[in-house]
Amino acid sequence: MRAFWRVRHVDRLGRMTIPPEVRVVWNLRNGDSMRFTVEEDVIVAQCVSPRCVFCNRQKDPFIISVG
């Protein structure tokens, strides 16, 4: 996977935008669910119902670490 380095600001409601390059790599679409956990100084983003990029079927969850 290609490394991305982007600074994103959190708005007053606690929201942050996921960069378009990351949404494409993760195959994220409007309405997809994600789970966020914190492990020491790392935020772990996990797709709750990820889809296959080829056939669009749901597959096992994967974990992406963002530090």
N, C-alpha and C positions, 0 to 999 in steps of 0.2 A: 504494500500500500504506500502511496505517495504521502510524504509528510506535508502538513498544512500549518502555516503559521499566520494566524489572523488574530487581531485584537477585537473583541466584541464587548460592548458595554451593556450592563444590566439596566433596564429601564426602571421607573419608579414602582412598577408592579412586580418586579423580580424576573422579568422575561429577558431572554437573550436570543438572538437570531443565529441559527446554525448556518454557516456559510454555504452557498450553493454548491461548491465543489464537494463538500462533505455530504450534502444531501444526495448528490448524484452517486457517489461511491457507495453510500449506505443504502441506496435505493429507497430513500424516505419520500413519502408523499403526504399531502395534506390529510390530516386526520389520523396518521399513524401514531401509535402509543410508544412512549419510551419510559424507562425506569432509570432514575439517577441515584447512585449511592456514593458515599464518601469513604475512602480508605486512606487514612492518614492525610497526605497532601495531594491526593489524586481523586478527581471526579470520574466515576465510571458510568458511562452511558450505555444502556442496554435496550435494544429493540425488543418490545414485548411480543410482537407478531411480525417478525421480518419475512419478506417475500424473496423468492428466488429471482435473481435478475434476468434469468432466461425464460422461465415458464410462469412467473408471477405466483407460484404456489407458496404457501407458508412453509418455513423450514425451522430448524432448531435455532434458538436465540444465540446471539454472539455478543461478546463484550468488547467494547472499544474504550481504551483508557485515554483520558485527556489530562495532561499534567501541567 
